[in-house]
């Protein structure tokens, strides 16, 4: 996963850590202080950074680590362990499956829906989309464009319609046609958290009532370029929905990338997909081990 993409979002971090290691005759407290600064300025949060540095400090002492290579390898393993959520990284394979996609407007939610739909269709699954973001102008039209591009149907109502009504119709269509996966776009209006929470609760009740046999995923789409602001978004949405995973978009040359580590560690939340480009195939399944080790294995 990382060989072709890693330099765009973590190459600078790897280089900075390598430079810090090579500039010192020994692995001492000054190096660890510099490492702490490098991690924090790469969008890894303070709490997670301290956990990484203190774990490395202990392992340096316990295992007598002295070579730059050994330090890099150990750092990769420490970071991988913080991000590793075992089997929960993968998208639920049970069918029928309903995926609620949540996230603020402009974060790449609609694009991610299209890319996930494309991936699922390529795997042989039947997919239908529900355009339940009825409050944002042109949201449904954008989803329809993606549906046409991928070759799947989109259920939509007029702008301003009840999102739960759109979801209801999509569920009936999915059931009547034995569709494997229903992906539902939702409105991203964090400025009014109560309305958002009420809306998501209503939509979940519709699923409970009309599609109790369906498995569930609620994926939060986060724009990596927002850096540490992404943490506050996760906190807000986590109060409004039972999030099962993160889709981190725009993790290319403009993003520092460390926010992946922070979200996985601080919220004990699996990252399911990372977006590394504009292409339809540029949404990659997340692998914590490859991701972390790729930081340090140029």
C-alpha positions as CSV (number, residue, x, y, z in Angstrom):
1,X,0.0,0.0,0.0
2,X,2.7,2.5,0.9
3,X,5.5,2.0,-1.5
4,X,4.0,4.2,-4.2
5,X,2.3,6.7,-1.9
6,X,4.3,7.1,1.3
7,X,6.7,9.8,0.1
8,X,3.8,12.2,-0.6
9,X,2.6,12.2,3.0
10,X,5.4,10.8,5.3
11,X,8.6,11.2,3.4
12,X,9.4,14.5,5.1
13,X,8.8,13.0,8.6
14,X,11.1,10.1,7.8
15,X,13.8,12.4,6.5
16,X,13.6,14.7,9.5
17,X,13.9,11.8,11.9
18,X,16.8,10.3,9.9
19,X,18.6,13.7,9.9
20,X,18.1,14.0,13.6
21,X,19.6,10.5,14.2
22,X,22.6,11.0,11.9
23,X,23.4,14.4,13.4
24,X,24.1,12.9,16.8
25,X,27.0,10.7,18.0
26,X,24.7,8.9,20.5
27,X,21.0,8.4,21.2
28,X,20.5,10.7,24.1
29,X,17.9,12.9,25.8
30,X,18.6,15.7,23.3
31,X,17.6,13.4,20.4
32,X,14.4,12.4,22.2
33,X,13.6,16.0,22.8
34,X,14.1,16.7,19.1
35,X,12.0,13.7,18.2
36,X,9.2,15.0,20.3
37,X,9.2,18.3,18.5
38,X,9.3,16.5,15.1
39,X,6.3,14.4,15.9
40,X,4.2,17.2,17.3
41,X,4.9,19.4,14.2
42,X,3.9,16.5,12.1
43,X,0.3,16.7,13.5
44,X,0.8,13.9,16.1
45,X,-0.9,15.1,19.3
46,X,0.9,15.9,22.5
47,X,-0.5,13.0,24.5
48,X,0.3,10.5,21.7
49,X,3.7,12.0,21.1
50,X,4.6,11.6,24.8
51,X,3.5,8.0,24.7
52,X,5.7,7.3,21.7
53,X,8.7,9.0,23.1
54,X,8.5,7.5,26.6
55,X,8.0,4.0,25.1
56,X,11.0,4.5,22.9
57,X,13.1,5.8,25.8
58,X,12.3,2.7,27.8
59,X,13.1,0.4,24.9
60,X,16.4,2.2,24.2
61,X,17.4,1.6,27.8
62,X,16.1,-2.0,28.0
63,X,17.4,-3.2,24.7
64,X,20.5,-1.0,24.4
65,X,19.5,0.4,21.1
66,X,22.2,2.5,19.5
67,X,22.0,2.4,15.7
68,X,19.8,4.8,13.7
69,X,18.3,1.8,11.8
70,X,17.4,0.1,15.1
71,X,15.7,3.3,16.4
72,X,13.7,3.7,13.2
73,X,12.5,0.1,13.2
74,X,11.5,0.4,16.8
75,X,9.7,3.7,16.2
76,X,7.7,2.0,13.4
77,X,6.7,-0.8,15.6
78,X,5.6,1.5,18.5
79,X,3.5,3.6,16.2
80,X,2.0,0.6,14.5
81,X,1.0,-0.8,17.9
82,X,-0.8,2.4,18.7
83,X,-2.8,2.3,15.5
84,X,-3.5,-1.4,15.3
85,X,-7.2,-2.1,16.0
86,X,-6.9,-5.7,14.7
87,X,-9.7,-7.0,12.5
88,X,-11.8,-3.8,13.0
89,X,-9.7,-2.0,10.3
90,X,-11.6,-3.8,7.6
91,X,-15.0,-2.9,6.3
92,X,-17.7,-5.2,7.6
93,X,-18.1,-8.1,5.2
94,X,-21.6,-9.1,6.3
95,X,-24.5,-8.5,3.9
96,X,-26.9,-6.8,3.7
97,X,-24.8,-3.9,5.0
98,X,-25.8,-0.2,5.6
99,X,-23.0,2.3,5.7
100,X,-23.8,5.8,7.1
101,X,-21.3,8.3,6.0
102,X,-20.9,11.3,8.2
103,X,-18.5,14.3,8.3
104,X,-18.5,18.1,7.7
105,X,-19.1,19.6,4.3
106,X,-16.0,19.9,2.2
107,X,-14.2,17.0,3.8
108,X,-14.4,14.7,0.9
109,X,-17.5,12.7,2.0
110,X,-19.3,12.5,-1.3
111,X,-16.1,11.6,-3.2
112,X,-15.3,8.9,-0.6
113,X,-18.8,7.4,-1.0
114,X,-18.2,7.2,-4.8
115,X,-14.8,5.6,-4.3
116,X,-16.0,3.1,-1.7
117,X,-18.9,2.2,-4.0
118,X,-16.5,1.6,-6.8
119,X,-14.3,-0.6,-4.7
120,X,-17.3,-2.7,-3.5
121,X,-18.6,-3.1,-7.0
122,X,-15.2,-4.2,-8.2
123,X,-15.3,-6.9,-5.5
124,X,-18.6,-8.2,-6.9
125,X,-21.0,-6.6,-4.5
126,X,-24.2,-4.9,-5.5
127,X,-24.4,-1.3,-4.2
128,X,-27.0,1.4,-4.0
129,X,-26.6,5.0,-2.8
130,X,-28.9,7.2,-0.7
131,X,-28.6,11.0,-1.2
132,X,-29.7,11.9,2.3
133,X,-27.7,15.2,2.5
134,X,-30.7,17.1,1.4
135,X,-29.7,20.4,3.0
136,X,-26.6,21.2,1.0
137,X,-27.2,22.7,-2.5
138,X,-26.2,20.2,-5.2
139,X,-25.2,17.4,-2.8
140,X,-27.6,15.0,-4.4
141,X,-26.5,16.0,-7.9
142,X,-22.9,15.3,-6.9
143,X,-23.8,11.9,-5.7
144,X,-25.8,11.2,-8.8
145,X,-22.7,12.0,-10.9
146,X,-20.7,9.5,-8.9
147,X,-23.4,7.0,-9.3
148,X,-23.3,7.4,-13.0
149,X,-19.5,7.2,-13.0
150,X,-19.5,4.0,-11.0
151,X,-22.6,2.5,-12.6
152,X,-25.0,2.3,-9.6
153,X,-28.4,3.7,-8.7
154,X,-28.9,6.7,-6.5
155,X,-32.1,7.3,-4.5
156,X,-32.8,11.0,-4.0
157,X,-35.6,13.4,-3.2
158,X,-35.9,17.1,-3.8
159,X,-33.6,19.5,-2.0
160,X,-34.7,20.1,1.6
161,X,-36.6,16.8,1.9
162,X,-36.5,14.7,5.1
163,X,-33.2,12.7,5.1
164,X,-34.9,9.8,6.8
165,X,-37.5,9.6,4.0
166,X,-34.7,9.3,1.5
167,X,-33.1,6.5,3.6
168,X,-36.5,4.8,3.9
169,X,-37.0,4.7,0.2
170,X,-33.4,3.5,-0.3
171,X,-33.9,0.7,2.2
172,X,-37.1,-0.5,0.4
173,X,-35.2,-0.4,-2.9
174,X,-32.3,-2.3,-1.5
175,X,-34.5,-5.0,0.1
176,X,-36.7,-5.5,-3.0
177,X,-33.6,-5.9,-5.2
178,X,-31.5,-7.9,-2.6
179,X,-28.7,-5.3,-2.7
180,X,-25.6,-6.2,-0.8
181,X,-24.6,-2.7,0.4
182,X,-26.5,0.6,0.9
183,X,-24.3,3.6,1.4
184,X,-26.1,6.7,2.8
185,X,-24.8,10.3,2.5
186,X,-25.7,12.5,5.5
187,X,-25.6,16.2,6.2
188,X,-22.5,17.6,7.8
189,X,-23.7,20.5,10.0
190,X,-21.6,20.5,13.1
191,X,-22.6,24.1,13.9
192,X,-25.9,22.7,15.2
193,X,-24.9,19.5,17.0
194,X,-28.3,18.9,18.5
195,X,-30.0,18.9,15.0
196,X,-27.2,16.6,13.7
197,X,-27.6,14.2,16.6
198,X,-31.4,14.2,16.3
199,X,-31.2,13.6,12.6
200,X,-28.7,10.7,12.9
201,X,-30.8,9.1,15.7
202,X,-33.9,9.3,13.5
203,X,-32.1,7.7,10.6
204,X,-30.8,4.9,12.8
205,X,-34.4,4.3,14.1
206,X,-35.5,3.9,10.4
207,X,-32.8,1.3,9.9
208,X,-33.8,-0.5,13.1
209,X,-37.4,-0.6,12.1
210,X,-37.1,-1.3,8.4
211,X,-33.9,-3.2,8.0
212,X,-33.1,-4.9,11.3
213,X,-31.3,-7.7,9.6
214,X,-28.7,-5.4,8.1
215,X,-25.2,-5.0,9.5
216,X,-24.1,-1.4,10.2
217,X,-21.0,0.8,9.7
218,X,-20.9,4.5,10.5
219,X,-17.8,6.0,8.9
220,X,-16.6,9.5,9.7
221,X,-14.8,11.3,6.9
222,X,-12.0,13.5,8.0
223,X,-9.9,15.9,5.8
224,X,-6.2,15.3,6.7
225,X,-5.3,18.8,5.7
226,X,-7.2,20.2,8.7
227,X,-4.5,18.8,10.9
228,X,-5.2,19.0,14.6
229,X,-8.7,20.5,13.9
230,X,-9.6,17.0,12.9
231,X,-9.4,15.9,16.5
232,X,-12.2,18.3,17.5
233,X,-14.3,17.0,14.7
234,X,-13.9,13.4,15.9
235,X,-14.9,14.5,19.4
236,X,-18.0,16.2,18.2
237,X,-19.2,13.5,15.8
238,X,-18.4,10.8,18.3
239,X,-21.0,12.3,20.6
240,X,-23.6,12.3,17.8
241,X,-23.0,8.8,16.4
242,X,-21.6,5.4,17.1
243,X,-18.6,5.7,14.8
244,X,-17.2,2.4,13.6
245,X,-14.3,3.8,11.6
246,X,-12.5,6.7,10.0
247,X,-12.0,7.6,6.4
248,X,-9.0,10.0,6.2
249,X,-9.0,12.0,2.9
250,X,-6.5,14.2,1.1
251,X,-3.5,12.4,2.7
252,X,-1.2,13.5,0.0
253,X,1.5,16.2,-0.4
254,X,-0.4,18.8,1.5
255,X,-1.0,16.8,4.7
256,X,1.6,16.0,7.4
257,X,-0.2,12.8,8.2
258,X,0.5,12.4,11.9
259,X,-3.2,13.0,12.6
260,X,-3.8,9.3,11.6
261,X,-1.8,8.2,14.7
262,X,-3.5,10.6,17.0
263,X,-7.0,9.6,16.0
264,X,-6.3,5.9,16.2
265,X,-4.6,6.3,19.6
266,X,-6.7,8.9,21.4
267,X,-10.1,7.7,20.3
268,X,-9.3,3.9,20.1
269,X,-10.9,4.2,16.7
270,X,-9.8,2.2,13.5
271,X,-8.9,4.0,10.4
272,X,-10.6,2.1,7.6
273,X,-9.5,4.0,4.5
274,X,-7.0,6.7,3.5
275,X,-7.4,8.9,0.4
276,X,-4.1,9.5,-1.3
277,X,-5.2,11.2,-4.6
278,X,-8.0,12.3,-6.8
279,X,-8.3,9.1,-8.9
280,X,-11.2,6.7,-8.4
281,X,-8.8,4.1,-7.1
282,X,-7.0,6.4,-4.8
283,X,-8.9,5.3,-1.7
284,X,-6.7,2.7,0.0
285,X,-7.6,0.2,2.7
286,X,-5.6,1.1,5.8
287,X,-2.9,-1.2,7.1
288,X,-1.4,0.1,10.3
289,X,1.8,-2.0,10.1
290,X,2.6,-1.0,6.6
291,X,1.7,2.6,7.2
292,X,3.9,3.0,10.3
293,X,6.9,1.0,9.0
294,X,6.7,2.9,5.7
295,X,7.5,6.1,7.6
296,X,11.0,4.7,8.4
297,X,11.8,2.3,5.5
298,X,12.8,4.6,2.6
